[in-house]
Amino acid sequence: MGIFKKNPFGHILFLKRWLIRIMGAATHRRFKGFNKLEIIGSDVIRNLPDTNVLFVSNHQTYFADVVAMFHVFNASLHGREDNIKNIGYLWKPKLNIYFVAAKETMQDGLLPKILAYAGSVSIERTWRSKGESVNRQVKMSDISNINTALKDGWVITFPQGTTKPWRPIRRGTAHIIKRNKPVVVPIVIDGFRRSFDKKGVRIKKRGILQSMEIKEPLEIDYENDSVADIVEKIEYAIEQHPSFLKVIPENELKKQRELDKLRQWRQDE
């Protein structure tokens, strides 16, 4: 590989590799140190094709969620079984992992700009801008960039478009799926909202057990499933369908999950 070889977005891969190594080393203890990350489904990662994979996940912080996924994906590809022990996996990271993020978020400060170079596909949100509701047309260049990222590798997206739970899935994700026919892998995360501030930069509380479950790819009929069908499948898969709230009240559900995970953590230690 030439030292100045670039990806389709013009990012120099040599520089991107070192950014991932440095940022990964700096953030590792956030998920295996004063906080712990419980992982389920690392075998799913190892069985995926190298390109045209779309990860869909619920969203709890701007940056910590996706940084944890970079750790988990690379650790899994280097043979770690549901753990991120021994950060040697960062030496040869997968360089064609991208994540979809709001352009205004990725331009707000030095850290977001570094993360953007490491793998952001930045888009302009059509429903919100600078904290206010807006209603604007989707930019075709944004859609084209997501398509390009899928052709080159893996793309992480948060289809609710917000860190608030139980919000509807954006239909644009379903349109991208119908057009590109990717392998769609659902991910369910928890604990990040309690561990970090909204941006996922400042540590809010220590001793929190975070979790990440990587589920089997969704079964999608790309030709016959409607956009509404795909949206509903995603809602159930990432456990953000309103029906999940009817089983146990939200506050009791959170409390029980936290207690169960803390008990398991103490047993493991």
Residue pairs with C-beta under 8 A, 6 or more apart in sequence:
1 13
1 14
3 12
3 14
4 12
4 14
5 12
5 13
5 14
6 12
6 13
7 13
7 16
7 95
7 96
7 152
8 148
8 149
8 151
8 152
9 121
9 145
9 148
9 149
11 117
13 95
15 117
16 95
16 117
16 118
16 119
17 93
17 95
19 114
19 117
19 118
20 70
20 90
20 93
20 95
20 118
21 90
21 91
21 93
23 67
23 114
23 115
23 118
24 70
24 71
24 74
24 87
24 90
24 93
25 87
25 90
27 67
27 71
28 71
28 84
28 87
30 64
30 67
30 68
30 195
30 196
30 203
31 37
31 68
31 71
31 84
31 210
32 83
32 84
32 85
34 203
34 206
34 207
35 191
35 195
35 203
35 206
35 207
35 208
35 209
35 210
36 209
36 210
36 265
37 68
37 71
37 72
37 84
37 210
37 211
37 212
38 209
38 210
38 211
38 212
38 261
38 264
38 265
39 72
39 82
39 83
39 84
39 211
39 212
39 213
39 214
40 82
40 211
40 212
40 213
40 214
41 82
41 213
41 214
41 215
41 216
42 72
42 75
42 76
42 80
42 81
42 82
42 83
42 214
43 76
43 81
44 185
44 214
44 215
44 216
44 217
45 72
45 73
45 76
45 77
45 214
46 76
46 77
48 154
48 183
48 185
48 217
49 183
50 96
50 153
51 96
51 150
51 151
51 152
51 153
51 154
52 150
52 151
52 180
52 181
52 182
52 183
53 150
53 153
53 154
53 155
53 182
53 183
53 185
54 150
54 154
54 155
54 157
54 176
54 177
54 180
54 182
54 183
54 184
54 185
55 69
55 154
55 155
55 156
55 157
55 185
55 186
55 187
56 157
56 158
56 159
56 173
56 184
56 185
56 186
56 187
56 234
56 237
56 238
57 65
57 69
57 156
57 157
57 158
57 186
57 187
57 188
57 189
57 238
58 158
58 160
58 165
58 187
58 188
58 189
58 238
58 239
58 240
59 65
59 158
59 160
59 161
59 162
59 163
60 163
60 189
60 190
60 191
60 192
60 193
60 200
61 163
61 192
61 193
61 196
61 197
61 198
61 199
61 200
62 101
62 105
62 163
62 198
62 199
62 200
63 111
63 112
63 115
63 199
63 200
63 201
64 192
64 195
64 196
64 200
64 201
65 158
65 189
65 192
65 200
66 99
66 101
66 115
66 156
67 115
67 200
68 189
68 192
68 210
68 212
69 99
69 156
69 187
69 212
70 93
70 97
70 118
70 119
71 84
72 84
72 212
72 214
73 94
73 97
73 154
74 89
74 90
74 93
74 94
75 83
75 84
75 85
75 89
77 89
77 94
78 88
78 89
78 92
80 86
80 89
94 153
94 154
95 153
96 152
96 153
96 154
97 119
97 153
97 154
97 156
98 119
98 120
98 121
98 149
98 152
98 153
98 154
98 155
98 156
99 119
99 120
99 121
99 155
99 156
99 157
100 120
100 121
100 123
100 146
100 155
100 156
100 157
100 158
101 116
101 120
101 121
101 122
101 123
102 122
102 123
102 124
102 125
103 122
103 123
103 124
104 124
104 125
104 129
104 130
105 112
106 112
106 113
106 115
106 116
106 120
106 122
107 113
107 116
107 122
111 201
116 122
121 145
121 146
121 149
121 155
122 145
123 139
123 142
123 145
123 146
124 136
124 139
124 142
125 134
125 161
126 134
126 135
126 136
126 137
126 138
126 172
127 133
127 134
127 135
127 161
127 170
128 134
128 161
129 136
138 172
143 172
143 176
146 155
146 157
146 176
147 176
147 179
147 180
149 155
150 176
150 180
150 182
151 180
155 182
157 173
159 169
159 170
159 173
159 234
159 238
160 167
160 168
160 169
160 170
160 240
161 167
161 170
163 193
163 198
165 240
165 250
166 240
166 242
166 245
167 240
168 231
169 231
169 234
169 235
169 240
171 227
171 231
173 230
173 231
173 234
174 227
174 228
174 230
174 231
174 234
175 227
176 182
177 184
177 220
177 222
177 230
178 222
178 225
178 227
178 230
181 222
183 217
184 217
184 218
184 220
184 234
185 214
185 215
185 216
185 217
185 218
186 214
186 215
186 218
186 234
186 237
186 238
187 212
187 213
187 214
187 215
187 238
188 211
188 212
188 213
188 215
188 238
188 239
189 210
189 211
189 212
189 213
190 210
190 211
190 257
191 208
191 209
191 210
191 211
191 258
191 261
192 200
192 210
194 204
194 205
194 208
194 258
195 203
195 204
195 205
195 206
195 208
195 210
196 202
196 203
196 204
197 204
209 258
209 261
209 262
209 264
209 265
211 261
215 237
218 233
218 234
218 237
220 230
220 233
225 233
232 241
235 241
245 253
247 253
248 256
